[in-house]
Amino acid sequence: MGKSRGRADRGSLFLRLLLTIPLLGAGVFAWRHWDALEPRLNPPLSRVEIHGELRHLAESEIRAVLAPYAGIGFFELNLEQLREQIENLQWVATASAGRRWPDTLSVRIGEETVIARWGEDRLITQRGRVIAPDSSAIDTALPRLDGPPDSQFEVMRQYLRLNQILYPAGLRLSGLQASPRQSWRLQLNGVTEVVLGSEDLVNRLQRYVDFYLSQPETERQRHEVADLRYGSRFSIRMRGESRSAQPTKSKAL
C-alpha cells in the first residue's frame, strides 16, 4: 500500500510539472517580447465617453481633467483617483469611472442640485455645498438664504422646517436670514417681511399664519412687516404706511 501511494504522489508531482513548464515558458516568452505584446495585452486608452445630464458643467471642464490620462494602459488607470479629481469640480455631486475593453474610458457625472441662493452671488445645493458660479448661472427666482459663515446647514434646516408651516397656507418662503446671534427674518412671497427673533420659531410663525388666514385677501396683500418677537403678541405694519408710524395692528393670540 505504501508503494502504491508513493507512485501516486510521484505521478501527481509529474503532472504538476507538466502543467507548470508551459506556464513558465509563456512567462519567459512574454518577458522577452513584452514591447510587442503590451499594446495587445494592455492597450492605451484612446476613447472617452461622458454620460449624464450637464446643465451647468461644461464638458470641456471634464475633458481637461481626463486629458492627462490619455494614452495610459488599460489596466494602469487609477479609477479611484480619477473619480476624486472629477468630483472636485465645482458642479459635480457624484462621479463614477470605468473601463470598457479594449480602449474606452467611460465617465458618468451627476450634477449638484441647486435649491436656493446663498447671499448675493452664490448658490447652495441640496447637499449644503456653497457654489460661486458665473452671475449668469444665478436664478433670481430661487429663494435667498443668508447667514454667518459656515451656517448654511442650519439655515437650510430651518428653511425646510418653516416651509412646512407656510406651504399649506399658500405662502412661499422667498427669503430667510439668520443673524450672527441666530435671530431670524423671513420674506414671504417676495413682499412681506416676518421678524421671528431667536426663540420659539415654529410657534411664532404658526400664530402669524393663523392670523394671516383669518384676514380678507385684500388685507393679506397689505402686510409689509410682521414682528413676532413679543411672546403671544405681534405687530404688523401695513403697506403704504409711513415707516415712522406705529404698527397698525397688534394682536394677542
C-alpha positions as CSV (number, residue, x, y, z in Angstrom):
1,M,0.0,0.0,0.0
2,G,2.9,2.3,0.8
3,K,4.5,1.7,-2.6
4,S,1.2,2.4,-4.3
5,R,0.8,5.7,-2.5
6,G,4.4,6.7,-3.4
7,R,3.8,6.1,-7.0
8,A,0.6,8.2,-6.9
9,D,2.5,11.1,-5.2
10,R,5.2,10.9,-7.9
11,G,2.6,10.9,-10.6
12,S,0.9,13.9,-9.1
13,L,4.2,15.8,-8.9
14,F,4.9,14.9,-12.5
15,L,1.5,16.2,-13.6
16,R,2.1,19.5,-11.9
17,L,5.5,19.8,-13.6
18,L,3.9,19.2,-16.9
19,L,1.4,22.0,-16.2
20,T,4.0,24.4,-14.8
21,I,6.5,24.2,-17.6
22,P,4.2,25.6,-20.3
23,L,3.3,28.5,-17.9
24,L,6.9,29.2,-17.2
25,G,7.7,29.1,-20.9
26,A,4.8,31.5,-21.6
27,G,6.1,33.8,-18.9
28,V,9.6,33.8,-20.4
29,F,8.2,34.4,-23.8
30,A,6.1,37.3,-22.6
31,W,9.1,38.9,-20.8
32,R,11.3,38.7,-23.8
33,H,8.7,40.0,-26.2
34,W,6.8,42.4,-23.8
35,D,7.3,45.5,-26.0
36,A,5.5,43.8,-28.8
37,L,2.8,42.2,-26.6
38,E,2.0,45.2,-24.4
39,P,-0.1,47.1,-26.9
40,R,-2.4,44.0,-27.2
41,L,-2.5,42.9,-23.6
42,N,-2.6,46.4,-22.1
43,P,-3.8,48.7,-24.9
44,P,-3.7,52.5,-24.3
45,L,-7.0,54.3,-23.6
46,S,-7.9,56.3,-26.7
47,R,-11.7,56.9,-26.4
48,V,-13.7,58.7,-23.8
49,E,-17.5,58.6,-23.1
50,I,-19.2,61.1,-20.9
51,H,-22.6,60.3,-19.6
52,G,-25.1,62.4,-17.5
53,E,-27.2,65.5,-18.0
54,L,-24.9,68.5,-17.9
55,R,-26.8,71.8,-17.2
56,H,-24.1,73.9,-15.6
57,L,-20.9,72.0,-16.0
58,A,-19.1,72.3,-19.4
59,E,-17.9,69.1,-21.0
60,S,-14.6,70.8,-21.6
61,E,-14.0,71.0,-17.9
62,I,-14.4,67.3,-17.6
63,R,-12.2,66.6,-20.6
64,A,-9.5,68.9,-19.1
65,V,-9.4,66.5,-16.1
66,L,-9.3,63.4,-18.3
67,A,-6.6,64.7,-20.7
68,P,-3.6,63.6,-18.6
69,Y,-4.9,60.0,-18.7
70,A,-4.9,59.8,-22.5
71,G,-2.6,57.0,-23.6
72,I,-2.4,55.3,-20.3
73,G,-2.6,51.5,-20.4
74,F,-6.0,50.0,-20.0
75,F,-5.0,48.2,-16.7
76,E,-2.8,51.0,-15.4
77,L,-5.6,53.6,-14.9
78,N,-6.3,54.5,-11.3
79,L,-10.1,54.8,-11.4
80,E,-10.5,55.9,-7.8
81,Q,-8.0,58.8,-8.2
82,L,-9.8,59.9,-11.4
83,R,-13.2,59.8,-9.7
84,E,-11.9,62.0,-6.9
85,Q,-10.5,64.5,-9.3
86,I,-13.8,64.8,-11.2
87,E,-15.8,65.2,-8.0
88,N,-13.5,68.2,-7.1
89,L,-15.1,70.1,-10.0
90,Q,-17.5,72.7,-8.6
91,W,-20.7,71.5,-10.1
92,V,-20.1,67.7,-9.7
93,A,-22.1,66.0,-7.0
94,T,-21.2,62.4,-7.9
95,A,-18.9,60.8,-10.4
96,S,-18.0,57.2,-11.5
97,A,-15.4,56.0,-13.9
98,G,-15.0,52.6,-15.6
99,R,-13.1,50.9,-18.4
100,R,-14.5,49.1,-21.4
101,W,-12.3,46.8,-23.4
102,P,-10.2,47.4,-25.3
103,D,-9.6,51.2,-25.2
104,T,-12.5,53.1,-23.8
105,L,-12.8,55.2,-20.6
106,S,-16.4,55.7,-19.5
107,V,-17.3,58.5,-17.1
108,R,-20.8,59.2,-15.5
109,I,-21.5,62.6,-13.9
110,G,-24.2,63.6,-11.5
111,E,-24.5,67.4,-11.2
112,E,-25.3,69.3,-8.0
113,T,-29.0,70.3,-7.5
114,V,-29.4,73.9,-6.5
115,I,-32.2,74.7,-4.0
116,A,-31.5,78.4,-3.2
117,R,-29.3,81.4,-3.5
118,W,-26.8,81.9,-0.7
119,G,-26.2,85.6,-0.1
120,E,-25.9,87.9,-3.2
121,D,-23.7,86.0,-5.5
122,R,-23.6,82.3,-4.5
123,L,-25.8,79.3,-4.7
124,I,-26.5,76.5,-2.2
125,T,-27.1,72.9,-3.2
126,Q,-29.2,70.1,-1.9
127,R,-26.2,68.7,-0.1
128,G,-25.4,72.1,1.6
129,R,-22.5,72.8,-0.8
130,V,-21.9,76.5,-1.5
131,I,-21.1,77.3,-5.1
132,A,-19.8,80.6,-6.6
133,P,-20.9,80.5,-10.2
134,D,-20.8,83.0,-13.0
135,S,-23.5,85.6,-12.4
136,S,-25.4,84.3,-15.5
137,A,-26.0,81.0,-13.6
138,I,-27.8,82.6,-10.7
139,D,-31.6,82.2,-11.0
140,T,-33.1,85.2,-9.1
141,A,-36.4,83.3,-8.8
142,L,-34.7,81.0,-6.3
143,P,-35.3,81.7,-2.6
144,R,-32.5,83.6,-1.0
145,L,-30.9,82.2,2.2
146,D,-28.3,84.1,4.2
147,G,-26.3,83.7,7.4
148,P,-22.9,83.8,9.1
149,P,-20.0,81.8,7.6
150,D,-20.5,78.0,7.7
151,S,-24.1,78.3,8.8
152,Q,-25.6,77.0,5.6
153,F,-26.7,73.7,7.0
154,E,-28.5,75.3,9.9
155,V,-30.2,77.8,7.6
156,M,-31.2,75.0,5.3
157,R,-32.7,73.0,8.1
158,Q,-34.8,76.0,9.3
159,Y,-35.8,76.7,5.7
160,L,-37.3,73.2,5.3
161,R,-38.8,73.3,8.8
162,L,-40.5,76.7,8.4
163,N,-41.7,75.9,4.9
164,Q,-43.8,73.1,6.3
165,I,-45.9,75.7,8.1
166,L,-46.1,78.1,5.3
167,Y,-46.8,75.9,2.3
168,P,-50.3,74.7,3.3
169,A,-51.3,78.4,3.7
170,G,-50.2,79.2,0.2
171,L,-47.2,81.2,1.4
172,R,-43.8,80.9,-0.2
173,L,-40.7,81.4,1.8
174,S,-38.7,83.5,-0.7
175,G,-36.0,84.6,1.8
176,L,-34.6,83.5,5.1
177,Q,-31.8,85.3,7.0
178,A,-30.0,84.4,10.2
179,S,-28.0,87.0,12.1
180,P,-24.8,86.1,14.0
181,R,-26.9,85.9,17.1
182,Q,-29.3,83.5,15.5
183,S,-32.2,86.0,15.1
184,W,-34.3,85.0,12.1
185,R,-36.0,87.1,9.4
186,L,-38.2,85.7,6.7
187,Q,-39.6,87.1,3.4
188,L,-42.9,85.7,2.3
189,N,-44.0,85.8,-1.4
190,G,-41.3,88.4,-2.0
191,V,-43.4,91.1,-0.4
192,T,-43.8,90.5,3.4
193,E,-41.0,90.6,6.0
194,V,-41.5,88.5,9.1
195,V,-39.3,89.0,12.1
196,L,-39.2,85.9,14.3
197,G,-36.4,86.6,16.7
198,S,-34.3,83.8,18.1
199,E,-36.7,81.6,20.1
200,D,-39.8,79.5,19.6
201,L,-39.7,80.0,15.9
202,V,-42.3,77.4,14.9
203,N,-45.0,78.5,17.3
204,R,-44.4,82.2,16.5
205,L,-44.7,81.6,12.8
206,Q,-47.8,79.4,13.2
207,R,-49.5,82.3,15.1
208,Y,-48.8,84.6,12.2
209,V,-50.1,82.1,9.7
210,D,-53.3,81.6,11.6
211,F,-53.8,85.3,11.7
212,Y,-53.0,85.7,8.0
213,L,-55.6,83.1,7.1
214,S,-58.2,84.8,9.2
215,Q,-57.8,88.1,7.2
216,P,-59.6,89.1,3.9
217,E,-57.4,88.7,0.8
218,T,-57.2,92.5,0.4
219,E,-55.8,92.8,3.9
220,R,-53.3,90.0,3.5
221,Q,-51.8,91.7,0.5
222,R,-51.1,94.8,2.5
223,H,-48.9,93.1,5.1
224,E,-45.4,94.7,4.8
225,V,-43.7,93.8,8.1
226,A,-44.9,91.4,10.8
227,D,-42.9,91.5,14.1
228,L,-43.4,88.4,16.2
229,R,-40.8,88.9,18.9
230,Y,-43.2,89.7,21.7
231,G,-44.3,86.3,23.0
232,S,-48.1,85.9,22.4
233,R,-48.4,89.3,20.8
234,F,-47.2,90.6,17.4
235,S,-47.5,93.8,15.4
236,I,-48.0,94.4,11.7
237,R,-47.1,97.4,9.6
238,M,-49.4,97.7,6.6
239,R,-48.1,98.6,3.1
240,G,-48.5,102.3,2.3
241,E,-48.0,103.4,5.9
242,S,-45.0,105.6,6.9
243,R,-42.1,103.7,8.3
244,S,-42.0,106.1,11.2
245,A,-45.6,105.3,12.1
246,Q,-46.6,102.9,14.8
247,P,-47.7,99.4,13.7
248,T,-51.4,99.5,12.8
249,K,-52.2,96.1,14.2
250,S,-51.2,94.5,17.5
251,K,-52.7,91.1,18.1
252,A,-52.6,88.7,21.1
253,L,-53.3,85.0,20.4
